[in-house]
Amino acid sequence: GDLGKDVKSLKRVFPCGGVMAAILDDREDVWANAKNNVTGRPGEPPDNLLLVKPYHWKPFQGYADVNNSSGQDLSESDGRKQDGKNDGKDDDQMLLWTADILRRLHERYYSTSASVEKSVPDLLRSMRRETLRRHPSAKVVMSGLIPIHKQNKQSNIRPPIVRYAEELGAEVLSDVAQGVTHVVAARDGSSKIHRARKEYPGCYIVHAAWLMECYWSITRRDEKSHHMGPLPKQPTQPLPVPPSATAKKDVLLLESDDEESDVDEMDDDFDAELERDMMGL
């Protein structure tokens, strides 16, 4: 049937499927078609979409034209927005990351046995899953990144930041607990961060930009440049996750911390901005 003028699909170009194609885009909302992803979750893009860091061309900044509207950059949700001085450098880095992903994808596609059925979505899904699942496997807690009204309930729609972590192979915890390796936070000072530092001194406290760079590059990035406060002297080393452990668990986003309660209005503004971006307004 008609997908609609605001929805992109490889079926428009490859009616029989695009299992050998990779998509590069800085917006995933226009590719969000449940029939194109293995999860079947509404609003999630296909696995062969390579999400890249949103590019904002200065002459068009401030214009809402949908053809020039970049996607949402969750790496800026921590209040550390770039001042424009490093835009060129950041753009070059994204190009290098993308080139590296395509090279690795090409090698995997042609290095496996010819008898094994392969597809680009399957290979990219596997590459992502290995990023944070390999030893030391990551167990992450979100702080200040998910609006309160989207917490305290199970939903078939995952917040993007949770989906990114899970697709990278990390286990997303609802609260600070034994084995936590990272607290991914919008800002320092939340109760989750205080507890992590006190009870689990080997836990990294990082900005959301760390997780986004892992997702954009499909590599495990160094936490040092995104860390809040002193680096842990002995990072938490959880047991490796067995390759066969592929069962997924629904994430119940509970235990909102003090910071999230105090900045409810800020969270609402953040969510409103997110919804505007997702709708392409």
C-alpha positions as CSV (number, residue, x, y, z in Angstrom):
1,G,0.0,0.0,0.0
2,D,0.9,3.7,-0.1
3,L,3.5,4.4,2.6
4,G,2.8,8.1,2.6
5,K,4.8,11.1,1.4
6,D,6.5,11.5,4.8
7,V,7.8,7.9,5.1
8,K,10.9,6.6,3.4
9,S,11.3,3.0,2.4
10,L,13.7,0.9,0.4
11,K,10.6,-0.7,-1.2
12,R,10.3,2.4,-3.3
13,V,13.7,1.5,-4.9
14,F,13.9,-2.2,-4.3
15,P,10.3,-3.7,-4.5
16,C,11.7,-7.2,-3.7
17,G,13.6,-6.0,-0.6
18,G,16.9,-4.1,0.1
19,V,18.8,-6.7,2.1
20,M,22.1,-5.8,0.4
21,A,21.6,-2.0,0.9
22,A,22.7,0.2,3.8
23,I,21.0,3.5,4.5
24,L,22.8,6.6,5.8
25,D,20.6,9.3,7.3
26,D,20.7,11.7,10.3
27,R,16.9,11.2,10.8
28,E,15.4,7.9,11.7
29,D,11.8,9.0,12.2
30,V,11.2,9.1,8.4
31,W,12.3,5.4,8.2
32,A,10.2,4.3,11.2
33,N,8.1,1.5,9.7
34,A,7.4,-1.5,11.9
35,K,7.2,-3.8,8.8
36,N,10.9,-3.0,8.1
37,N,12.4,-4.0,11.4
38,V,12.6,-7.4,13.1
39,T,11.3,-6.2,16.5
40,G,8.0,-5.2,15.1
41,R,8.0,-2.3,17.6
42,P,6.2,0.8,16.2
43,G,8.3,3.8,15.4
44,E,11.6,1.9,15.1
45,P,13.7,2.1,12.0
46,P,15.1,-0.8,10.0
47,D,18.3,-2.4,11.1
48,N,20.2,-1.4,7.9
49,L,19.8,2.3,8.8
50,L,23.2,3.8,9.8
51,L,22.2,6.8,11.9
52,V,24.8,9.5,11.6
53,K,25.3,12.6,13.8
54,P,22.9,15.3,12.7
55,Y,24.4,17.8,10.3
56,H,23.3,21.4,10.6
57,W,24.2,23.6,7.6
58,K,24.7,27.1,9.0
59,P,22.9,29.0,6.1
60,F,19.7,26.9,6.9
61,Q,19.8,27.0,10.7
62,G,16.6,28.4,12.1
63,Y,14.5,27.3,9.1
64,A,11.9,24.6,9.6
65,D,11.9,23.4,6.0
66,V,11.5,19.6,6.2
67,N,14.1,19.0,3.5
68,N,16.7,20.7,5.5
69,S,15.6,19.6,9.0
70,S,18.2,17.5,10.7
71,G,17.5,14.8,13.2
72,Q,17.7,15.1,16.9
73,D,21.1,15.1,18.5
74,L,20.8,13.4,21.9
75,S,24.5,14.1,22.5
76,E,23.5,17.7,23.2
77,S,20.9,16.9,25.8
78,D,23.6,17.3,28.5
79,G,23.8,21.0,28.0
80,R,27.2,20.9,26.4
81,K,26.2,22.2,23.0
82,Q,29.0,23.0,20.6
83,D,29.9,26.6,20.0
84,G,30.5,26.0,16.3
85,K,34.3,26.1,16.6
86,N,34.7,22.4,16.1
87,D,31.9,21.8,13.6
88,G,34.2,21.0,10.7
89,K,36.3,18.6,12.9
90,D,33.2,16.8,14.1
91,D,31.8,16.4,10.6
92,D,35.2,14.9,9.4
93,Q,35.1,12.5,12.4
94,M,31.6,11.3,11.5
95,L,32.8,10.7,7.9
96,L,35.7,8.6,9.2
97,W,33.4,6.6,11.5
98,T,31.0,6.0,8.6
99,A,33.8,4.9,6.3
100,D,35.1,2.5,8.9
101,I,31.6,1.0,9.5
102,L,31.2,0.4,5.7
103,R,34.6,-1.1,5.4
104,R,33.9,-3.6,8.3
105,L,30.5,-4.4,6.9
106,H,32.0,-5.1,3.5
107,E,34.7,-7.4,5.1
108,R,32.0,-9.3,7.1
109,Y,29.7,-9.8,4.1
110,Y,32.4,-11.3,1.9
111,S,34.4,-13.1,4.6
112,T,31.7,-15.5,5.8
113,S,30.9,-18.8,4.2
114,A,29.0,-18.6,0.9
115,S,26.6,-21.2,2.3
116,V,25.6,-18.9,5.1
117,E,22.6,-16.7,4.2
118,K,23.6,-13.1,4.9
119,S,21.9,-9.7,4.8
120,V,23.1,-6.2,5.6
121,P,20.5,-5.8,8.3
122,D,21.6,-9.0,10.0
123,L,25.3,-8.1,9.9
124,L,24.7,-4.5,11.2
125,R,22.6,-5.9,14.0
126,S,25.4,-8.3,14.9
127,M,28.0,-5.5,14.8
128,R,26.0,-3.3,17.0
129,R,25.3,-6.0,19.5
130,E,28.9,-6.8,19.9
131,T,29.9,-3.2,20.7
132,L,28.9,-3.1,24.4
133,R,28.3,-6.8,25.0
134,R,31.9,-7.9,24.6
135,H,33.9,-8.2,27.8
136,P,33.6,-6.1,29.8
137,S,29.9,-6.2,29.1
138,A,28.1,-2.9,29.8
139,K,25.2,-2.5,32.3
140,V,23.9,1.0,32.1
141,V,21.5,3.2,34.1
142,M,19.9,6.3,32.6
143,S,19.6,9.5,34.7
144,G,17.7,12.7,33.6
145,L,17.3,11.5,30.0
146,I,13.8,10.0,30.0
147,P,10.8,12.3,30.7
148,I,9.0,11.3,33.9
149,H,5.6,10.7,32.2
150,K,7.3,8.0,30.1
151,Q,8.6,6.2,33.1
152,N,6.9,3.9,35.6
153,K,5.2,1.9,33.0
154,Q,6.0,-0.8,30.4
155,S,5.6,0.3,26.9
156,N,6.0,-1.3,23.5
157,I,7.7,1.9,22.4
158,R,11.2,2.3,23.7
159,P,12.7,5.7,24.3
160,P,15.5,6.3,21.7
161,I,18.3,6.4,24.3
162,V,17.2,3.1,25.7
163,R,16.9,1.5,22.3
164,Y,20.4,2.7,21.3
165,A,21.9,1.1,24.5
166,E,20.1,-2.2,24.0
167,E,21.0,-2.4,20.3
168,L,24.6,-1.9,21.3
169,G,24.4,-5.0,23.5
170,A,24.2,-3.2,26.8
171,E,21.8,-4.3,29.6
172,V,19.7,-1.3,30.7
173,L,18.9,-1.3,34.4
174,S,16.1,0.6,36.0
175,D,18.2,1.7,38.9
176,V,21.7,1.5,40.3
177,A,22.5,-2.1,41.3
178,Q,25.2,-4.7,41.6
179,G,27.3,-4.9,38.4
180,V,26.4,-1.5,37.0
181,T,29.2,-0.2,34.8
182,H,27.9,3.1,33.5
183,V,25.5,5.8,34.5
184,V,24.5,7.8,31.4
185,A,23.3,11.1,32.5
186,A,22.1,14.5,31.3
187,R,23.9,16.3,34.1
188,D,25.8,15.6,37.3
189,G,24.4,15.5,40.8
190,S,21.4,13.2,40.6
191,S,20.7,10.7,43.4
192,K,21.6,7.8,41.0
193,I,25.0,9.3,40.4
194,H,25.6,9.9,44.1
195,R,24.7,6.3,44.9
196,A,26.8,4.9,42.1
197,R,29.8,6.8,43.3
198,K,29.3,5.8,46.9
199,E,28.2,2.1,46.4
200,Y,29.9,1.2,43.1
201,P,33.1,3.3,42.8
202,G,34.1,1.4,39.7
203,C,31.1,2.8,37.7
204,Y,31.6,5.3,35.0
205,I,29.5,8.5,35.1
206,V,29.2,9.7,31.5
207,H,27.4,12.2,29.4
208,A,24.9,11.0,26.8
209,A,27.4,11.9,24.1
210,W,29.4,8.8,25.0
211,L,26.6,6.5,24.2
212,M,25.7,8.4,21.0
213,E,29.3,8.2,19.8
214,C,29.3,4.5,20.4
215,Y,26.1,4.2,18.3
216,W,27.2,6.5,15.5
217,S,30.6,4.7,15.2
218,I,29.5,1.2,16.2
219,T,32.7,1.1,18.4
220,R,33.2,1.3,22.1
221,R,34.4,4.8,22.7
222,D,36.7,5.9,25.4
223,E,34.8,7.2,28.4
224,K,37.5,9.7,29.5
225,S,36.4,12.6,27.3
226,H,32.8,12.3,28.4
227,H,33.2,11.5,32.0
228,M,31.8,13.6,34.9
229,G,34.1,13.8,37.9
230,P,37.1,11.6,38.6
231,L,37.6,8.5,36.6
232,P,37.2,5.2,38.5
233,K,40.5,3.7,39.5
234,Q,39.2,0.2,39.0
235,P,36.3,0.1,36.6
236,T,33.6,-2.5,37.3
237,Q,34.4,-5.7,35.4
238,P,31.1,-7.7,35.1
239,L,31.2,-11.3,33.9
240,P,31.0,-11.6,30.1
241,V,27.6,-12.2,28.5
242,P,27.4,-15.6,26.8
243,P,26.9,-15.3,23.0
244,S,23.9,-17.5,23.3
245,A,22.2,-15.1,25.7
246,T,20.0,-13.4,23.1
247,A,16.7,-13.3,25.0
248,K,15.5,-9.7,25.4
249,K,13.7,-8.4,28.5
250,D,11.2,-5.6,28.6
251,V,12.7,-2.6,30.4
252,L,10.6,-1.2,33.2
253,L,11.8,2.4,33.8
254,L,11.3,2.8,37.5
255,E,12.9,4.6,40.4
256,S,13.1,8.2,39.0
257,D,15.8,10.0,40.9
258,D,15.6,13.3,42.7
259,E,17.0,15.3,39.8
260,E,14.4,14.0,37.5
261,S,11.7,15.0,39.9
262,D,13.1,18.4,40.4
263,V,13.4,19.1,36.7
264,D,10.0,17.9,35.6
265,E,9.3,21.0,33.7
266,M,12.7,20.8,31.9
267,D,11.9,17.2,31.0
268,D,8.6,18.2,29.5
269,D,10.4,20.8,27.4
270,F,12.9,18.2,26.3
271,D,10.1,15.8,25.4
272,A,8.2,18.5,23.5
273,E,11.3,19.3,21.5
274,L,11.8,15.6,20.8
275,E,8.3,15.1,19.6
276,R,8.7,18.2,17.3
277,D,11.8,16.7,15.9
278,M,10.3,13.3,15.4
279,M,7.3,14.8,13.6
280,G,9.7,16.8,11.4
281,L,8.1,20.1,12.4
